[in-house]
Amino acid sequence: GKRVATASWDKTAKVFDVETGRKRVATASWDKTAKVFDVETGKEVHTLKGHTGWLMSVSFSPDGNRVATASEDKMAKVFDVETGEEVHTLKGHTGCVRSVSFSPDGKRVATASNDIGTRRRRYSTSRRGRKSTAKVFDVETGEEVHTLKGHTCCVSSVSFSPDGKRVATASYDNEARRHRVE
């Protein structure tokens, strides 16, 4: 069969028939956890814990062995899909981490943040010259390898190019930017 998963404000996740080739799906939740489900059975495999704020985004590594999470607690985390154990906490943002994405080779994770301030000010422009950023982390070490600057408001989304040499960011400042990360 072919399947795709959705998440909703009504606290449900649904799996629809569309081919993915994956045996697991993950959801992010306001209860500060991510959940990993078996696609075939629909049963929960793991609850990924450790964040102290709402989860905003989840992303699987290309090989399906890791899940990265983005949270309101100013951190992203990387988990092992088979064990459900936390592998790394990715620190360095000063605001809510809104989006997370693995590089095509699975060796890096990019994060998008509202480094300007709290969730309530996500649409405001920066104060005293502060800027929101995206960051790139090494998956094996958990170390920050790049800080991507240029936005004047919350960075809401981040994604690697297919070759992994660039990261695209989108922001509430009404701009999309392209950054070299090789």
C-alpha positions, 0 to 999 in steps of 0.5 A, spaced: 500 500 500 501 507 499 500 511 505 501 518 508 500 521 515 497 528 517 496 531 523 491 536 526 488 541 531 483 536 533 489 532 536 488 526 531 493 524 526 491 520 520 494 515 515 492 515 508 494 510 502 500 513 498 506 510 497 512 512 502 517 506 503 517 507 510 515 503 516 514 509 521 511 516 521 512 521 527 507 526 530 509 533 533 505 535 539 503 540 544 504 535 550 511 536 549 512 529 545 513 526 539 510 520 537 513 514 532 507 510 529 508 503 525 505 504 519 502 497 518 499 496 524 497 504 526 500 502 533 505 507 537 512 505 537 515 510 541 514 517 545 520 521 544 520 525 551 525 531 553 522 537 551 519 542 555 515 546 550 511 544 545 513 541 539 513 545 532 516 540 527 519 533 526 523 530 520 526 523 519 533 522 516 533 520 509 535 513 512 529 513 517 534 511 523 533 518 526 528 523 528 529 530 529 524 535 533 523 542 533 520 545 540 518 552 543 523 550 548 529 553 544 532 547 542 532 541 537 533 534 539 535 528 535 532 521 537 534 514 535 528 511 531 529 504 533 530 505 541 526 512 542 532 514 545 535 521 545 542 522 541 543 529 541 540 536 544 541 541 539 542 548 543 544 555 540 537 558 539 535 564 543 527 563 541 522 558 539 525 553 534 520 552 529 522 547 523 527 542 523 530 538 516 535 533 515 540 534 509 540 529 504 546 525 506 543 525 513 549 528 516 546 535 518 540 538 521 538 545 519 533 549 524 529 555 523 528 559 529 524 565 532 531 568 535 528 575 536 523 573 542 517 569 544 512 566 540 507 572 542 512 576 538 513 572 532 510 577 527 514 583 530 520 585 527 527 585 530 529 590 536 535 593 537 538 590 531 537 583 533 536 578 527 532 571 527 537 565 525 537 558 522 542 554 524 546 547 521 548 542 526 552 536 525 548 530 527 554 525 529 557 530 534 551 535 535 555 541 534 553 547 531 557 548 524 553 554 521 549 560 523 545 563 517 543 570 518 539 575 514 532 575 516 529 581 521 523 576 523 522 569 525 525 564 521 519 559 520 521 554 515 528 551 513 530 546 508 536 543 504 537 543 497 537 536 494 545 536 493 545 539 500 550 545 499 545 550 500 539 551 505 533 555 504 529 559 509 523 562 509 521 568 514 515 572 517 519 578 514 516 576 507 523 573 505 526 567 502 533 566 503 538 561 500 545 560 504 551 556 502 553 551 507 558 546 504 
